[in-house]
Amino acid sequence: MDPAITALAATAAATLVKAMAGDLWTLTRDKMAAVLGRDDAGTVRELEAARDQVVEHRALAPIVEQEWQGRLTRYLLTHPEAVQEVRAVLDEIAPEAGRGATYGGDHIDFSRGTFHGPVTGKSVHRGPDHP
């Protein structure tokens, strides 16, 4: 399996599920439905059903994300022309979603950040001292 397709599907699924509980849902739903179902009403219904599950039972979010990751992976493998379309959707939604630094406990993820100058980081090592 193509790792680039798998990574793109994972990012798209995570973005999709994150949007389900946020203000960008309508935009995200419409854009993804346009790519996946060519504006098919059935795709919109499936996305809405998934959103209902996530909104009603937040604990289902990781499961819904996995389901959509699988679906997106299959779709992108069988429709390679859609790869650029999915990337374009993510690029369009990303600035609105604030893709940049995200904080998760003791970890800050800057993997989608853009830096316009030097970056200084600090590393803390916990464990045995090394000579």
Residue pairs with C-beta under 8 A, 6 or more apart in sequence:
1 73
1 77
2 77
5 73
5 76
5 77
5 83
6 73
8 72
8 76
8 83
8 86
8 87
9 69
9 70
9 72
9 73
9 76
10 69
11 90
12 32
12 68
12 69
12 72
12 86
12 89
12 90
13 65
13 66
13 68
13 69
13 72
14 65
14 69
15 28
15 90
15 93
15 94
15 97
16 28
16 32
16 47
16 65
16 68
17 50
17 54
17 61
17 64
17 65
17 68
18 97
19 25
19 27
19 28
19 29
19 93
19 97
20 28
20 50
20 51
20 54
20 55
20 61
20 64
21 54
21 55
21 58
21 61
22 97
24 93
24 96
24 97
25 51
27 93
27 96
28 89
28 93
29 44
29 47
29 48
29 51
30 44
31 89
31 92
31 93
32 43
32 47
32 89
33 39
33 40
33 43
33 44
33 47
35 82
35 85
35 86
35 89
36 43
36 71
36 72
36 75
36 82
37 43
37 44
50 64
50 67
50 68
53 60
53 64
54 60
54 61
54 64
72 86
75 82
76 82
76 83
76 86
94 112
99 112
99 113
100 110
100 112
100 113
100 114
101 108
101 109
101 110
101 113
102 108
102 109
103 109
